[in-house]
Amino acid sequence: MNRRTALAGAGAALVTAAGGPALAQSAPMAALISAAKAEGTVVVDGPPYDAVRTAFTDEFQKAYGIPVSYISSGSSQSGARVRAERAAGKYLLDVFISGPDTPIFTFLPGGWLDKIEPALIAPDVVDKRNWRDGHLWYADPNNTILRVQQFVAPELAINTKYVQPHEVSTWKALLDPKWRGKLAAKDPTITGAGASLDSFFYIELGPDFVKRLYIDQKPTLTRDQRQAAQWLAEGTYPILIGADYSNLIEFQKAGYAVVPVFPTDAPSVLTGGFGNLCLVNKAPHPNAAKLFINWLAGPAGELAYSEATQAPSLRTDLKYSGIPTFMFPQKGAQYMDTYSWQFVTEQRDTAFAKVRELLGE
């Protein structure tokens, strides 16, 4: 009996991972692949980025020959859509990928999710050595939602034509009267995940800091992250609080002198982008859904997803191109994880309510 026959007899199969050679799969994975192919497609709702759509539709189909029907949302709009579908007796979605709020506050209490942990069967997924801190990461205590991304958020950015990093090396340095009227800031009244920065300020720096920053310093507030990045790049406002790196990087590539700064008087902020992975129950293609989740949590899928979103994975076995080093958490550094269950469900909204009181909202 040759090696290929032996593998087949053990119930294993040779499949091609995206961008890699043929790999021997376990018997459960071989059976899952076969069942998924019989279903013919998988329906995925995820980030509204063309690069993600391309990565999923091209790479997953290349790996397994199964087309991806992609819904570009990954937001609260998805919750409203799924609620209406289920009220009409329709079950159309297989996999949901989002930030923390919609899965935790809509899908989970709605009873729309299967527990994801039992669906993870790929050897390179369940091997804890491949994950940061030696364990898989979950967004909830019952291991229903898998976290696949985590990175350092550059919450403060400056234009170095007008401001030098040493001038704002701490958050409290922003309270200097010389910066009054020169700050742009993400609107502190944004609810949900948008409240994380303001809650962070309240928890780490206290109510007096919040009041002085948002009232005394008279920042210009915006909910348009693209506009805020443009203001920074053009020097209209040389300091930006609540920066969105996906917008900043566009201006960096265009040659503008915008850089992130990480103040030293508080922990840096950890976020997770569109890094929460959910297995929808009563799915039309349950086996394809499980296969997609194992692929996305594996090295080939995670690399494709991380490159598409420009956000580091919680896997430790990937080699990236183009993702800035500052986005990777460093050993020994202090961080606040704004995607943790405790922060999202207990700390954030309590602190945010106090922020709104301080600002007279």
Secondary structure by P-SEA (a helix, b strand, c coil): ccaaaaaaaacbbbbbcccccbbbbcaaaaaaaaaaaaacbbbbbbcccaaaaaaaaccccccccccccccccccaaaaaaaaaaaaaccccccbbbbccccccccccccccccccccccccccccccccccccbbbbccccccccccbbbbbcccccccccccccccccccccccccccccbbbcccccccccaaaaaaaaacccaaaaaaaaccccccccccaaaaaaaaaaccccccccccaaaaaaaaaaccbbbbbbbccbbbbbbbcccbbbbbcccccaaaaaaaaaaaacaaaaaaaaaaacccccccccccccccccccccccbbbbcccccccccccaaaaaaaaaaaacc
